[in-house]
Amino acid sequence: MSEYRRYHASKKMKQERALRNKNRRAALKKGIVKKGDKKHIDHRDGNQSKDIKDKIALLPIEQQKEMLKLLEEYEIAKQKDTAKTDFLSFVRMMWSSFIGGEHHEIMADAFERVARGELKRLIINMPPRHTKSEFASYLFPAWFLGQYPDKKVIQTAHTAELAVGFGRKVRNLIQSKDFQNVFSGIELSTDSKAAGRWNTNKRGDYFAIGVGGAVTGKGADILIIDDPHSEQEAQLGQYNPDVYDKVYEWYTSGPRQRLQPGGAIILVMTRWSKRDLTGQLLKVMQEREGADDWELIQLPAIMPSGSPLWGEYWRLEELESLKK
């Protein structure tokens, strides 16, 4: 098991132990990380493709060109089909310069379970500039609506401007040629294309709102909360932790009440305090019978071993300089 998965597993075990001590449940539901748990990689398709190309090489030149063209078309069609249900395949097709790390695999696994309806409450705590927002508030809602264009998504962030910005990016992606190549026929409704409020041609709905805003009249199959606390709020929270309470109160009285039956919530954020939204949700989960059951993914920029979480992108020296 890699360090990333061991670290996530250890955090999860501590969470489970705390819940057992409270006699709240016998155990948490099984998490995404188990000993020896790795996605199965089937190399047969790659070997099969190589065998076909070897056989094509024996044909006359004109037939080789024709067969190679057909093979290329088949492989492209297979990639598109895979991207409909495999989140990372979709990411790579939409984001040509994407640099993957193992934490992306952990996130993608969780998002796929959310989309399938297997995971209803997900918290992802990771540092800034590690693509948590690109994944959760841009690529995931587009991919989800591609699969389920009749569903409803509510996107929130600590300001309305930021939330609407996410909405604009998702809207533009759905209208793009790359997206249409995967999810052909899924388009925006012609009479509803505002950046923060639009509909699909299958009666799906997207609504973006800042923390503190009203969500009256809106429902959500997926509620995404992206960094609900601003850096200014975090600075104030060092001296007055009560500033975090307004976000929790808004969450419980507003967006949380807008879930459709069977709806899911995704919270992605950088941690600031034990009183921030993550801290309060986990505290309630441990102390209150019948509270929402959250799965927590929590990974630091620098792992306990001293290695960067996303070594493919960040150098350790750069991360250490940001801590100073």
Secondary structure as a PSIPRED ss2 file (coil, helix, strand):
# PSIPRED VFORMAT (PSIPRED V4.0)

   1 M C   1.000  0.000  0.000
   2 S C   1.000  0.000  0.000
   3 E H   0.000  1.000  0.000
   4 Y H   0.000  1.000  0.000
   5 R H   0.000  1.000  0.000
   6 R H   0.000  1.000  0.000
   7 Y H   0.000  1.000  0.000
   8 H H   0.000  1.000  0.000
   9 A H   0.000  1.000  0.000
  10 S H   0.000  1.000  0.000
  11 K H   0.000  1.000  0.000
  12 K H   0.000  1.000  0.000
  13 M H   0.000  1.000  0.000
  14 K H   0.000  1.000  0.000
  15 Q H   0.000  1.000  0.000
  16 E H   0.000  1.000  0.000
  17 R H   0.000  1.000  0.000
  18 A H   0.000  1.000  0.000
  19 L H   0.000  1.000  0.000
  20 R H   0.000  1.000  0.000
  21 N H   0.000  1.000  0.000
  22 K C   1.000  0.000  0.000
  23 N C   1.000  0.000  0.000
  24 R C   1.000  0.000  0.000
  25 R C   1.000  0.000  0.000
  26 A C   1.000  0.000  0.000
  27 A C   1.000  0.000  0.000
  28 L C   1.000  0.000  0.000
  29 K C   1.000  0.000  0.000
  30 K C   1.000  0.000  0.000
  31 G C   1.000  0.000  0.000
  32 I C   1.000  0.000  0.000
  33 V C   1.000  0.000  0.000
  34 K C   1.000  0.000  0.000
  35 K C   1.000  0.000  0.000
  36 G C   1.000  0.000  0.000
  37 D C   1.000  0.000  0.000
  38 K C   1.000  0.000  0.000
  39 K C   1.000  0.000  0.000
  40 H C   1.000  0.000  0.000
  41 I C   1.000  0.000  0.000
  42 D C   1.000  0.000  0.000
  43 H C   1.000  0.000  0.000
  44 R H   0.000  1.000  0.000
  45 D H   0.000  1.000  0.000
  46 G H   0.000  1.000  0.000
  47 N H   0.000  1.000  0.000
  48 Q H   0.000  1.000  0.000
  49 S H   0.000  1.000  0.000
  50 K H   0.000  1.000  0.000
  51 D H   0.000  1.000  0.000
  52 I H   0.000  1.000  0.000
  53 K H   0.000  1.000  0.000
  54 D H   0.000  1.000  0.000
  55 K H   0.000  1.000  0.000
  56 I H   0.000  1.000  0.000
  57 A C   1.000  0.000  0.000
  58 L C   1.000  0.000  0.000
  59 L C   1.000  0.000  0.000
  60 P C   1.000  0.000  0.000
  61 I H   0.000  1.000  0.000
  62 E H   0.000  1.000  0.000
  63 Q H   0.000  1.000  0.000
  64 Q H   0.000  1.000  0.000
  65 K H   0.000  1.000  0.000
  66 E H   0.000  1.000  0.000
  67 M H   0.000  1.000  0.000
  68 L H   0.000  1.000  0.000
  69 K H   0.000  1.000  0.000
  70 L H   0.000  1.000  0.000
  71 L H   0.000  1.000  0.000
  72 E H   0.000  1.000  0.000
  73 E H   0.000  1.000  0.000
  74 Y H   0.000  1.000  0.000
  75 E H   0.000  1.000  0.000
  76 I H   0.000  1.000  0.000
  77 A H   0.000  1.000  0.000
  78 K H   0.000  1.000  0.000
  79 Q H   0.000  1.000  0.000
  80 K H   0.000  1.000  0.000
  81 D H   0.000  1.000  0.000
  82 T H   0.000  1.000  0.000
  83 A H   0.000  1.000  0.000
  84 K C   1.000  0.000  0.000
  85 T C   1.000  0.000  0.000
  86 D C   1.000  0.000  0.000
  87 F H   0.000  1.000  0.000
  88 L H   0.000  1.000  0.000
  89 S H   0.000  1.000  0.000
  90 F H   0.000  1.000  0.000
  91 V H   0.000  1.000  0.000
  92 R H   0.000  1.000  0.000
  93 M H   0.000  1.000  0.000
  94 M H   0.000  1.000  0.000
  95 W C   1.000  0.000  0.000
  96 S C   1.000  0.000  0.000
  97 S C   1.000  0.000  0.000
  98 F C   1.000  0.000  0.000
  99 I C   1.000  0.000  0.000
 100 G C   1.000  0.000  0.000
 101 G C   1.000  0.000  0.000
 102 E H   0.000  1.000  0.000
 103 H H   0.000  1.000  0.000
 104 H H   0.000  1.000  0.000
 105 E H   0.000  1.000  0.000
 106 I H   0.000  1.000  0.000
 107 M H   0.000  1.000  0.000
 108 A H   0.000  1.000  0.000
 109 D H   0.000  1.000  0.000
 110 A H   0.000  1.000  0.000
 111 F H   0.000  1.000  0.000
 112 E H   0.000  1.000  0.000
 113 R H   0.000  1.000  0.000
 114 V H   0.000  1.000  0.000
 115 A H   0.000  1.000  0.000
 116 R C   1.000  0.000  0.000
 117 G C   1.000  0.000  0.000
 118 E C   1.000  0.000  0.000
 119 L C   1.000  0.000  0.000
 120 K C   1.000  0.000  0.000
 121 R E   0.000  0.000  1.000
 122 L E   0.000  0.000  1.000
 123 I E   0.000  0.000  1.000
 124 I E   0.000  0.000  1.000
 125 N E   0.000  0.000  1.000
 126 M C   1.000  0.000  0.000
 127 P C   1.000  0.000  0.000
 128 P C   1.000  0.000  0.000
 129 R C   1.000  0.000  0.000
 130 H C   1.000  0.000  0.000
 131 T C   1.000  0.000  0.000
 132 K H   0.000  1.000  0.000
 133 S H   0.000  1.000  0.000
 134 E H   0.000  1.000  0.000
 135 F H   0.000  1.000  0.000
 136 A H   0.000  1.000  0.000
 137 S H   0.000  1.000  0.000
 138 Y H   0.000  1.000  0.000
 139 L H   0.000  1.000  0.000
 140 F H   0.000  1.000  0.000
 141 P H   0.000  1.000  0.000
 142 A H   0.000  1.000  0.000
 143 W H   0.000  1.000  0.000
 144 F H   0.000  1.000  0.000
 145 L H   0.000  1.000  0.000
 146 G H   0.000  1.000  0.000
 147 Q H   0.000  1.000  0.000
 148 Y C   1.000  0.000  0.000
 149 P C   1.000  0.000  0.000
 150 D C   1.000  0.000  0.000
 151 K C   1.000  0.000  0.000
 152 K E   0.000  0.000  1.000
 153 V E   0.000  0.000  1.000
 154 I E   0.000  0.000  1.000
 155 Q E   0.000  0.000  1.000
 156 T E   0.000  0.000  1.000
 157 A E   0.000  0.000  1.000
 158 H C   1.000  0.000  0.000
 159 T C   1.000  0.000  0.000
 160 A H   0.000  1.000  0.000
 161 E H   0.000  1.000  0.000
 162 L H   0.000  1.000  0.000
 163 A H   0.000  1.000  0.000
 164 V H   0.000  1.000  0.000
 165 G H   0.000  1.000  0.000
 166 F H   0.000  1.000  0.000
 167 G H   0.000  1.000  0.000
 168 R H   0.000  1.000  0.000
 169 K H   0.000  1.000  0.000
 170 V H   0.000  1.000  0.000
 171 R H   0.000  1.000  0.000
 172 N H   0.000  1.000  0.000
 173 L H   0.000  1.000  0.000
 174 I H   0.000  1.000  0.000
 175 Q C   1.000  0.000  0.000
 176 S C   1.000  0.000  0.000
 177 K H   0.000  1.000  0.000
 178 D H   0.000  1.000  0.000
 179 F H   0.000  1.000  0.000
 180 Q H   0.000  1.000  0.000
 181 N H   0.000  1.000  0.000
 182 V H   0.000  1.000  0.000
 183 F C   1.000  0.000  0.000
 184 S C   1.000  0.000  0.000
 185 G C   1.000  0.000  0.000
 186 I C   1.000  0.000  0.000
 187 E C   1.000  0.000  0.000
 188 L E   0.000  0.000  1.000
 189 S E   0.000  0.000  1.000
 190 T E   0.000  0.000  1.000
 191 D E   0.000  0.000  1.000
 192 S E   0.000  0.000  1.000
 193 K E   0.000  0.000  1.000
 194 A E   0.000  0.000  1.000
 195 A C   1.000  0.000  0.000
 196 G C   1.000  0.000  0.000
 197 R E   0.000  0.000  1.000
 198 W E   0.000  0.000  1.000
 199 N E   0.000  0.000  1.000
 200 T E   0.000  0.000  1.000
 201 N C   1.000  0.000  0.000
 202 K C   1.000  0.000  0.000
 203 R C   1.000  0.000  0.000
 204 G C   1.000  0.000  0.000
 205 D E   0.000  0.000  1.000
 206 Y E   0.000  0.000  1.000
 207 F E   0.000  0.000  1.000
 208 A E   0.000  0.000  1.000
 209 I E   0.000  0.000  1.000
 210 G E   0.000  0.000  1.000
 211 V C   1.000  0.000  0.000
 212 G C   1.000  0.000  0.000
 213 G C   1.000  0.000  0.000
 214 A C   1.000  0.000  0.000
 215 V C   1.000  0.000  0.000
 216 T C   1.000  0.000  0.000
 217 G C   1.000  0.000  0.000
 218 K C   1.000  0.000  0.000
 219 G C   1.000  0.000  0.000
 220 A E   0.000  0.000  1.000
 221 D E   0.000  0.000  1.000
 222 I E   0.000  0.000  1.000
 223 L E   0.000  0.000  1.000
 224 I E   0.000  0.000  1.000
 225 I E   0.000  0.000  1.000
 226 D E   0.000  0.000  1.000
 227 D C   1.000  0.000  0.000
 228 P C   1.000  0.000  0.000
 229 H C   1.000  0.000  0.000
 230 S C   1.000  0.000  0.000
 231 E H   0.000  1.000  0.000
 232 Q H   0.000  1.000  0.000
 233 E H   0.000  1.000  0.000
 234 A H   0.000  1.000  0.000
 235 Q H   0.000  1.000  0.000
 236 L H   0.000  1.000  0.000
 237 G H   0.000  1.000  0.000
 238 Q C   1.000  0.000  0.000
 239 Y C   1.000  0.000  0.000
 240 N C   1.000  0.000  0.000
 241 P H   0.000  1.000  0.000
 242 D H   0.000  1.000  0.000
 243 V H   0.000  1.000  0.000
 244 Y H   0.000  1.000  0.000
 245 D H   0.000  1.000  0.000
 246 K H   0.000  1.000  0.000
 247 V H   0.000  1.000  0.000
 248 Y H   0.000  1.000  0.000
 249 E H   0.000  1.000  0.000
 250 W H   0.000  1.000  0.000
 251 Y H   0.000  1.000  0.000
 252 T H   0.000  1.000  0.000
 253 S H   0.000  1.000  0.000
 254 G C   1.000  0.000  0.000
 255 P H   0.000  1.000  0.000
 256 R H   0.000  1.000  0.000
 257 Q H   0.000  1.000  0.000
 258 R H   0.000  1.000  0.000
 259 L E   0.000  0.000  1.000
 260 Q E   0.000  0.000  1.000
 261 P E   0.000  0.000  1.000
 262 G E   0.000  0.000  1.000
 263 G E   0.000  0.000  1.000
 264 A E   0.000  0.000  1.000
 265 I E   0.000  0.000  1.000
 266 I E   0.000  0.000  1.000
 267 L E   0.000  0.000  1.000
 268 V E   0.000  0.000  1.000
 269 M E   0.000  0.000  1.000
 270 T C   1.000  0.000  0.000
 271 R C   1.000  0.000  0.000
 272 W C   1.000  0.000  0.000
 273 S C   1.000  0.000  0.000
 274 K C   1.000  0.000  0.000
 275 R C   1.000  0.000  0.000
 276 D C   1.000  0.000  0.000
 277 L H   0.000  1.000  0.000
 278 T H   0.000  1.000  0.000
 279 G H   0.000  1.000  0.000
 280 Q H   0.000  1.000  0.000
 281 L H   0.000  1.000  0.000
 282 L H   0.000  1.000  0.000
 283 K H   0.000  1.000  0.000
 284 V H   0.000  1.000  0.000
 285 M H   0.000  1.000  0.000
 286 Q H   0.000  1.000  0.000
 287 E H   0.000  1.000  0.000
 288 R C   1.000  0.000  0.000
 289 E C   1.000  0.000  0.000
 290 G C   1.000  0.000  0.000
 291 A C   1.000  0.000  0.000
 292 D C   1.000  0.000  0.000
 293 D C   1.000  0.000  0.000
 294 W C   1.000  0.000  0.000
 295 E E   0.000  0.000  1.000
 296 L E   0.000  0.000  1.000
 297 I E   0.000  0.000  1.000
 298 Q E   0.000  0.000  1.000
 299 L C   1.000  0.000  0.000
 300 P C   1.000  0.000  0.000
 301 A C   1.000  0.000  0.000
 302 I E   0.000  0.000  1.000
 303 M C   1.000  0.000  0.000
 304 P C   1.000  0.000  0.000
 305 S C   1.000  0.000  0.000
 306 G C   1.000  0.000  0.000
 307 S C   1.000  0.000  0.000
 308 P E   0.000  0.000  1.000
 309 L C   1.000  0.000  0.000
 310 W C   1.000  0.000  0.000
 311 G C   1.000  0.000  0.000
 312 E C   1.000  0.000  0.000
 313 Y C   1.000  0.000  0.000
 314 W C   1.000  0.000  0.000
 315 R C   1.000  0.000  0.000
 316 L H   0.000  1.000  0.000
 317 E H   0.000  1.000  0.000
 318 E H   0.000  1.000  0.000
 319 L H   0.000  1.000  0.000
 320 E H   0.000  1.000  0.000
 321 S H   0.000  1.000  0.000
 322 L H   0.000  1.000  0.000
 323 K H   0.000  1.000  0.000
 324 K C   1.000  0.000  0.000
